[in-house]
Amino acid sequence: MKIYPRRSTLLRLGGLFCVVSVLCLSVWMLFQTTQAKASVSQKEKPVCVSGFASDHDLAHQFDYDTKAPMQMKEVRVTRQGSVSIHDITYVSQGEVVSAYLVMPAGKGPFAGVLFLHWLDSSATANRSEFLEEAVTLAQKGTVSLLPQGKYPWIEAPKDSTHDCAATIRQTIVFRRGLDLLRSQPLVDQQRIALVGHDYGAMYASIIAGIDPHLKAVVLMALTYRFSNWNVPYFLDTLSPRERLAYLEKTASLDPLNFVGHIAPTPLLFQCARQDAYISLADVNNLVEVTNQPYTLHLYTADHSLTDGTSQKDRLAWLSTQLGLQ
């Protein structure tokens, strides 16, 4: 068939228009997909609210999907007498968390304790710190969970943006641990306590301040702001102005905001007179914003609180609060 020049030109222009249209549509769709992914990523990335935010907004920084599968897996089981120590993992927002689940013999119902460990250079600065106490409590009818912390134990503080996200993520890891403990069929959900030491106590103060269902809380050797430790021990090269900016940007995470909301749950503070990391003024700053009922014990000990007396007091106090024999 013969094609006249004008028709041929029109056909070529029409074909070119179609090609350009397809290319434009492809670019637009790629842009929209990229924007959508960026939007989702931005929504999923935890961000600190203002330090002057309402109590409601402070608490909701730590929201998470409570219905997400726990995906608990057992790695191995060891025994100490009648007590079984389960080396397990569970999942929090895609992160695999190692933990010890310490179980007594018997049919229950049992009390429960979530133990959050300290940060130090010693061999006990991990999930094993409270293992001996968990075994002792198991012999009295208690199930304990001892999860391994990541931030700042393994992942160090870097800057305010990173540290806000990491602190929120770590808090959720421990809240998921509390969910796991509550999900155990032999655990009495009305008798669950929370114990934390050092950074573990700072996370415990947040959790206890936003979770009204705990039976008892023990906070050991903690300071009232994350910046009190993050800056001098990890970010000591910051200028005075940068230090102030860091404090302001991370203020919404500080225990100072949450310890006042632990009441009416009974609370035990355990602090050391010879603590190189916490002054008595720091202790007073926490106590001043804490509501009754609470008990404060000061020990002739250092930051580790390995004097023996503090452990004895802690176990006795938990036994009373949880109704253990």
Beta strands, then each sheet from edge to edge (+ up, - down):
strand 1: 73-80
strand 2: 83-92
strand 3: 95-103
strand 4: 110-116
strand 5: 142-147
strand 6: 187-197
strand 7: 216-220
strand 8: 267-272
strand 9: 294-299
sheet 1: 1+ 2- 3+ 5- 4- 6- 7- 8- 9-
end
